[in-house]
Amino acid sequence: MFQYKGCGLDNVYLANGYERRTTNSGMEVVHIEDMEGLHRTIALTIAVNPLDIGGAEFRLLRKELDMSQRVIAGVLGVQEQTVSLWERGEQPVPQYAAVLISAMAREYFSGQAAMKTVIDRVCSADRAIEKVRLLIERTDQGAWMQKAA
């Protein structure tokens, strides 16, 4: 068996689906088949029991849902810093947050079109907002306003 830590968890072991290889420089590496499928399966396995979700599990689910800390914080009605504290294990993940992210992951990865569409739209909107550049200038009259592009 191979202990897989690439997902950020210490308790994931692979029975198969991997191959140990040696590079030309003599370094041993592990090649894993279908990383996307592996991570989806890990996320679904975690999402089955939301009461066992700690910071590392929360982070894995959030990342597999392709959500930023800002987006999940907005969905949960908390500050982005609060999500960071949960994920670093400095504060426990509240049960409501674990239940909600688990439900989102179960529906998203089981192909529920409605939930997948909502999550994809929220994440796309968040990325679009990050890319918007506001150029503000001060007018001759001393007022601030958006500068025309």
N, C-alpha and C positions, 0 to 999 in steps of 0.2 A: 504494500500500500504506500501511497505517496501523500504526505501532509501538504495540502495546498493552502498557502498563506496569501496568495495573490489577490484574494478578495477582501483581505483585511481581517479575516477571522482566523483564530487558532485551532478551531475544532472541525475543520473540513478535511476529510481524507478521501482520496480517489482510489477506488478498487481497480479501475482500468481506465482506458481512454487516454493514456499518456505513454510516452516513450522516452526513455533515458538515452541521450545522445552525447557524443563527445565531439567537440569542435576541433578544427585543425590545430588550434593552439593547445589542445589537450584538456580543455575545460569541460566539465560535465554539465550538461543542461538538460532540462526536461521540456519536451514538446507536448503540448496538450491539444487534443483535437476539439474543435468546436467550442471555443472559449465563450462565445455569446450564449450558446445553449447551456453550458456549464453554469454561468452566472445566473441565467434565468432560473435554472433548476434550484440553485442555492437560495435565490430570493424567494421562490415559491415555497421551498421547504421551511424557511424562516417564517414566512407570512402565515403559515398554517396555525402557528401558536403565538399570537401576539404578546402573551404574558411573559414570554422568554426573551423579549426584545430589549437588549441593552444598547448602549451607544454605538458600538461597532455594527451591530445588526441594523440599527436605524440608518446609519450612514450607507451601508450596502444597499438597502432598499431604496433610499433616496437616489443614490447614484444610478441604480438599475432602472429607476423610473425617469432618469435623465432630468432630475429636478435640482436646481441650485438650492443652497440653504435659504436664500432669500425667498424663493418661490414656496418652499414647504413651510417656511415661517409664516408667510402670508396666508396660506391655506389653513394653518393651524391657529392663526391669530396670536402669534408670539413674536418676539424679537428675533432677528437673525442670530444674534449673539447667544440666545437661549438654545437654539438648535446646535450651535457650535459647542456649547457646554455639555449638552446631552451626548453628542458624538465623541467628545473627548473623555467622556466618563466622569466629568466633574459634577454633573447633576444627573439624577436618574431620569430616564425617559418616562413621562407620565403615561398612565394606561390609555387615556383617550388618544394620545398621539400614536402610540404603538398600534392600537386597534385600527385607527384611521389609515395609517400608512400600510398596514397589512392588508386591509380591505382593498385599498387602491392597487397594491401589487398583485393580489389574487385576481382581481378583475382585469387589470392591464395585461398580465401575462397569459391569462386564459383566453384572450382575444375578444373580450367584451368591447365591441366597437364603440359604444357610447363613452365608457370611461377612458379608453385609449385616446379617443378624439379629444376629450376634455383635457387630459394631461398633456397631450402633444401640443394643443393650442396654447395652454398656459405657459409651457416651456418655450415655445416658439416666440410668444409675445415677450417673455422675459428676456430672451436673447436679443430680440429686436430693440427693446428699450435700452439695453446696454450699449447698442451700437449707435443710437441717436446722439448726435452732437448738437448741442444748443449753443449758438453763437449770439451772445448778448453784447450790445453796445450802448454807450451813453450818448444821448443826443446833445445837440448844442444847447438845448433848453434844460439840460441836467437830468432828464428822465431816462430810466433804463428801459430798453425794449429789445425784442429779438431782431437781429440783423437779418435783412433779406438775403437769401442765398444767391 
